[in-house]
């Protein structure tokens, strides 16, 4: 971690000059300049004072928060091909979805393909059929869902989805919590 550069960015975010920061911290402008250029290292006590002047603290300053990525390209996604059961594929649309509250996937089912039967679980599931016709099977009941239609369920019974049409089907499936 480049402490000097990070301190400089914080100071500039607060619209402070080196002289103003030096006055607030009871340090010299020269020392602030040297710290920001990594030519001098402040003691922990001095660094704590500097951070207080900048509205921060040691914990916040040294935490390495990784900026979350809001947009994912096709190369970021993971695809699992399954020609036996699905006769198609599952695409995990958000690579790190397991750490989120929801997990969206794109499912492509070939003619006669079906997902594994999922046991009952807490949460909710949502789906939107992009093309084809699928059958949502919940606890022995069967519901046809066609292109442009959606489904929403609280999965309190075993459930699965199968392609009940004569052509491939494609749908978005979102589960909360993640379980795919």
C-alpha positions as CSV (number, residue, x, y, z in Angstrom):
1,X,0.0,0.0,0.0
2,X,1.3,3.5,-0.9
3,X,0.5,5.3,2.3
4,X,1.7,8.7,1.1
5,X,-0.4,8.6,-2.1
6,X,-3.5,7.5,-0.2
7,X,-3.1,10.3,2.4
8,X,-2.7,12.8,-0.5
9,X,-5.9,11.6,-2.1
10,X,-7.8,11.9,1.2
11,X,-6.4,15.4,1.7
12,X,-7.4,16.5,-1.8
13,X,-10.9,15.0,-1.3
14,X,-11.3,17.3,1.7
15,X,-10.1,20.3,-0.4
16,X,-7.2,20.9,2.0
17,X,-3.8,22.3,1.1
18,X,-0.7,20.8,2.7
19,X,-0.4,24.0,4.8
20,X,-4.0,23.7,6.1
21,X,-3.5,20.1,6.9
22,X,-0.2,20.8,8.7
23,X,-1.9,23.5,10.8
24,X,-4.7,21.2,11.8
25,X,-2.3,18.4,12.7
26,X,0.3,20.7,14.3
27,X,2.9,19.4,11.9
28,X,5.1,21.2,9.3
29,X,4.0,21.6,5.7
30,X,7.4,20.1,4.7
31,X,6.7,17.0,6.8
32,X,3.3,16.5,5.1
33,X,4.9,16.9,1.7
34,X,7.6,14.3,2.6
35,X,5.0,11.8,3.9
36,X,2.8,12.2,0.7
37,X,5.9,11.5,-1.4
38,X,6.9,8.6,0.8
39,X,10.1,10.3,1.8
40,X,9.2,10.2,5.5
41,X,7.1,7.7,7.5
42,X,4.8,9.0,10.2
43,X,4.6,7.3,13.6
44,X,1.3,5.5,14.4
45,X,0.3,8.4,16.7
46,X,1.1,11.0,14.0
47,X,-0.7,8.9,11.3
48,X,-3.7,8.6,13.6
49,X,-3.7,12.4,14.1
50,X,-3.4,13.0,10.3
51,X,-6.3,10.6,9.6
52,X,-8.5,12.3,12.3
53,X,-7.9,15.6,10.5
54,X,-9.0,14.0,7.3
55,X,-12.2,12.5,8.8
56,X,-10.9,8.9,8.8
57,X,-9.2,6.4,11.1
58,X,-6.6,3.6,10.9
59,X,-9.2,0.8,10.3
60,X,-10.9,2.6,7.4
61,X,-7.5,3.8,6.0
62,X,-6.0,0.3,5.9
63,X,-9.1,-1.7,4.8
64,X,-8.7,-2.9,1.3
65,X,-12.2,-2.6,0.0
66,X,-12.4,-3.9,-3.5
67,X,-14.7,-1.9,-5.7
68,X,-17.6,-4.1,-6.8
69,X,-17.9,-4.6,-10.4
70,X,-21.4,-3.7,-11.7
71,X,-21.1,-4.9,-15.3
72,X,-20.0,-8.3,-16.5
73,X,-18.9,-9.2,-20.0
74,X,-19.5,-12.6,-21.6
75,X,-15.9,-13.6,-20.8
76,X,-16.6,-13.1,-17.1
77,X,-19.5,-15.6,-17.1
78,X,-19.2,-19.3,-16.4
79,X,-20.9,-21.8,-18.7
80,X,-21.6,-25.5,-17.9
81,X,-22.6,-27.6,-20.9
82,X,-24.8,-30.7,-20.1
83,X,-25.9,-32.7,-23.0
84,X,-27.4,-35.6,-20.9
85,X,-30.0,-34.0,-18.6
86,X,-30.3,-30.4,-19.7
87,X,-29.5,-31.1,-23.3
88,X,-28.3,-27.6,-23.1
89,X,-26.4,-25.4,-20.7
90,X,-26.4,-23.2,-17.6
91,X,-24.6,-19.8,-17.7
92,X,-23.8,-18.1,-14.4
93,X,-24.4,-14.5,-15.3
94,X,-22.6,-13.0,-12.3
95,X,-19.3,-14.8,-11.5
96,X,-19.4,-14.0,-7.8
97,X,-23.1,-14.4,-7.2
98,X,-22.6,-17.0,-4.4
99,X,-21.7,-14.1,-2.1
100,X,-24.8,-12.1,-3.0
101,X,-28.4,-12.4,-1.8
102,X,-29.5,-13.6,-5.3
103,X,-28.0,-15.7,-8.1
104,X,-29.2,-15.2,-11.7
105,X,-28.5,-17.9,-14.3
106,X,-29.4,-18.3,-17.9
107,X,-30.7,-21.8,-18.6
108,X,-30.9,-23.3,-22.1
109,X,-32.8,-26.6,-22.3
110,X,-32.9,-28.7,-25.4
111,X,-35.9,-30.7,-26.5
112,X,-36.7,-33.0,-23.6
113,X,-34.1,-31.4,-21.3
114,X,-34.8,-30.7,-17.7
115,X,-33.1,-29.3,-14.6
116,X,-32.3,-31.4,-11.6
117,X,-35.1,-31.6,-9.0
118,X,-34.3,-29.2,-6.3
119,X,-35.4,-30.0,-2.7
120,X,-37.5,-27.5,-0.7
121,X,-35.6,-24.6,0.7
122,X,-35.9,-21.2,2.2
123,X,-36.1,-18.2,-0.1
124,X,-37.7,-17.3,-3.4
125,X,-37.1,-18.1,-7.1
126,X,-38.1,-16.1,-10.1
127,X,-37.9,-17.0,-13.8
128,X,-38.6,-15.4,-17.1
129,X,-38.9,-17.4,-20.3
130,X,-37.0,-15.8,-23.2
131,X,-37.9,-18.4,-25.8
132,X,-39.7,-21.7,-26.0
133,X,-42.0,-23.3,-23.5
134,X,-41.1,-24.8,-20.2
135,X,-43.0,-26.7,-17.6
136,X,-42.5,-25.7,-13.9
137,X,-43.0,-28.8,-11.8
138,X,-43.7,-28.0,-8.1
139,X,-44.7,-30.8,-5.7
140,X,-46.4,-32.9,-8.3
141,X,-48.2,-29.9,-10.0
142,X,-47.2,-28.8,-13.5
143,X,-47.4,-25.3,-14.8
144,X,-46.7,-24.3,-18.4
145,X,-44.7,-21.1,-18.9
146,X,-44.4,-19.7,-22.4
147,X,-42.2,-17.1,-24.1
148,X,-42.6,-13.7,-22.4
149,X,-44.2,-15.2,-19.3
150,X,-42.6,-15.5,-15.8
151,X,-42.8,-17.5,-12.7
152,X,-42.2,-16.8,-9.0
153,X,-42.3,-19.3,-6.2
154,X,-41.4,-19.9,-2.6
155,X,-39.9,-23.4,-3.0
156,X,-41.5,-25.3,-0.2
157,X,-41.8,-28.5,-2.3
158,X,-39.4,-30.3,-4.6
159,X,-39.3,-28.5,-8.0
160,X,-37.7,-28.7,-11.4
161,X,-38.2,-27.2,-14.9
162,X,-38.4,-29.1,-18.1
163,X,-38.6,-28.2,-21.8
164,X,-42.1,-29.3,-22.8
165,X,-41.9,-27.9,-26.3
166,X,-40.5,-29.1,-29.6
167,X,-37.7,-26.6,-29.8
168,X,-35.0,-25.3,-27.4
169,X,-36.1,-23.2,-24.5
170,X,-34.2,-20.4,-22.8
171,X,-35.0,-18.7,-19.5
172,X,-33.5,-16.5,-16.8
173,X,-33.7,-18.1,-13.4
174,X,-33.0,-16.1,-10.2
175,X,-32.7,-17.8,-6.8
176,X,-32.6,-16.1,-3.4
177,X,-30.5,-17.3,-1.6
178,X,-28.1,-18.7,-4.2
179,X,-28.3,-22.4,-4.7
180,X,-27.3,-23.4,-8.2
